[in-house]
Amino acid sequence: MKLYNTMTRTRDEFKTHTEGKVNMYTCGPTVYHFAHIGNLRSYIMEDVLEKYLRYLRYDVNRVMNITDVGHLSSDADTGEDKMLKGAKREKKTVMEIAKYYTDAFFADCAKLNIKTPDVVEPATNCIPEFIEMVEGLLEKGYAYLSGGNVYFDTSKLKEYYVFNKHDAEDLEVGVREGVEEDTAKRNKCDFVLWFTKSKFEDQELKWDSPWGVGYPGWHIECSAISLKHNGEYLDLHCGGIDNAFPHHTNEIAQSEAYLGHEWCPQWFHVHHLNTQGGKMSKSKGEFLTVSLLEEKGYDPLIYRLFCLQSHYRKSLVFSWEGMDNTKAAYTKLLQRIASLKENDGEIDGEAYDKYTADFKEALDNDLNTSLAVTVLYDVLKAKTNDATKRKLIADFDTVMSLSLLEKAAALASAAKEEEAGAAPDIDPGLAAKIEAMIAERAEAKAAKNYARADEIRGELTAMGVTLKDSKEGTTYTIG
């Protein structure tokens, strides 16, 4: 398996520190508002990656944080705390906001068939771990106190900009527009590990620390939570591409300074979901949510398929036309699966091995989900029995998570109910009469008395009964 590694900027063979085991970390949401579908694209693709690793029989420990404190509205450690901003907006406490939007996030994930990580840890659970790590960085000379805050000193590093080859000055200026310079910093790219002083003295969540009452910076969260649950060596770190700088850059800086060795060799970044007007963002006001998709008549799994049909390292442009096309494709896919017979013979080993190999080849090639979807269609067109096709679809869907067999079965059941029409609600005497006439017609056809069979059909039509003949027999609807 080869994955593009943002650290090396090449497709690298996936390796782990311990054979057969993957320590995986995913940056979780800041729970001050609903997740928009751009955020959720990253979680969908990370979910596919985790499930494919399990499909390959890796023992995966996936850890995710919940940011419920410390994430300021600017990545340059200025601006209002996002959680406080959400609490003011809705006139609730910060913890009420955190609980509500954490629950909403996982409800959206469930609708998208995104598996809950093995460990989910809110930042507010880990204040002792943050303090311990900051103390360690101070002792090692990688941090300093200034203006009441504790800062990480980036000048002590041999290399800070690990994800790109941009000029340092370009990155410093380009963090965010309109950011006020923090004059307490020794260097422009230094970042806060612990706040005791900020522009917002009404910060609701504060804790005692060796440096005064305060709260952690955003970047320290992920490092400390990963160390707590994954140990000193992380195999795979995931997140949206917008987190590569400065958030993931700062994670690497503080983690390796604290540990004294390389921390995580493989970085997996999912690119943006854009609208026609550019990158999707909560700061722009209205944003697209899973609930909005449902209101407009889209099963959330249609959006999952929409994401799987493109590569995670390419920006994806969202449009309602694109969703309509995906909805049509998903419906046709389910219809084709619904037509497959159950218990249709033994598994065709040769065909099974061939398409399994094709599926693995697609996902081994930098998680090419678009090609994996193509393999799924190839299975449906294959010259093999339905039992083999159903087995392959079931196996593939442990990774794709489109609920293919379940949704196809529901579609087939609904079609049968529709065929039955209103028969259960009609007068029992009339139903018995219709059934008797249908039976007489069947006898007439068996005796090749087609004139009588047509005559009976005509009589039923006059009664408002429509017949439908199939291999399974004759059904009818009224009205």
Secondary structure, 3 states (H helix, E strand, C coil): CEEEECCCCEEEECCCCECCEEEEEECCCECCCCCCHHHHHHHHHHHHHHHHHHHCCCEEEEEEEEECCCCECCCCCCCCEHHHHHHHHHCCCHHHHHHHHHHHHHHHHHHCCCCCCCEEEEHHHCHHHHHHHHHHHHHCCCEEEECCEEEECHHHCCCCCCCCCCCHHHHHHCCCCCCCCCCCCCCCCCEEEEECCCCCCCCCCCECCCCCCEEECHHHHHHHHHHHHHCCCCCEEEEEHHHHHHHHHHHHHHHHHHHCCCCCCEEEEECCEEECCEECCHHHCCCCCHHHHHHCCCCHHHHHHHHHCCCCCCCEECCHHHHHHHHHHHHHHHHHHHCCCCCCCCCCHHHHHHHHHHHHHHHHECCCHHHHHHHHHHHHHCCCCHHHHHHHHHHHHHHHCCCHHHHHHHHHHHHHHHHHCCHHHCCHHHHHHHHHHHHHHHHHHHCCCHHHHHHHHHHHHHCCEEEEEECCEEEEEEC
